[in-house]
Amino acid sequence: MSVETFFNKDGVHPIGPYSQVTRGGGFVFLAGQVPTDSAAKPVGNNTTEKARRMCQNAQLMLETAGSSLDKVLKITIYFSDIDRDFEAVNKVFGEFFTSKPARTSVQVARLPLNLEFEMDVTALA
C-alpha cells in the first residue's frame, strides 16, 4: 500500500513535523482542522464564524486529496469548553456535513494555540 501526502498553501500550515493530509488504503486522513488561517492565526469573532472556518478548512483539505465532505466517515471534535461551544458548532456542522457521518465530541483540557475546538476527520478517498 502506498501512502501519499498532500500540501495546500491555502490550508492550515502544520505547526510541527506532520502532513496536512495523507491518503492511503482508500482513506483520507486530515491533520487536526482548526479555526485559523493558513499561517495558523486564529480567525472569527464568535463561535459560529470559528466553526465555519474550521469546516471550510476541512473541506479544502479533503478536496486537495481528491475527496469531499460527502465521503467523510468519522469525525472527532475536541472542545476546550464543550458546554459553551457545542450548540453553535453543532449547527454549523450540520450545514457542512449533510451526509451525517459518525461523530464523537469530547472536552479536553487544552488545545494547541489555545484554540476553542479542533476537528479530526477520516474520509474515503
Secondary structure, DSSP 4 states (H G I P E B T S, - for coil): --EEEE--TTSPPPSSSS-SEEEETTEEEEPPB-SB-TTS-B--SSHHHHHHHHHHHHHHHHHHTT--GGGEEEEEEEESSHHHHHHHHHHHHHHH-TT--EEEEEE-S--GGG-SEEEEEEEE-
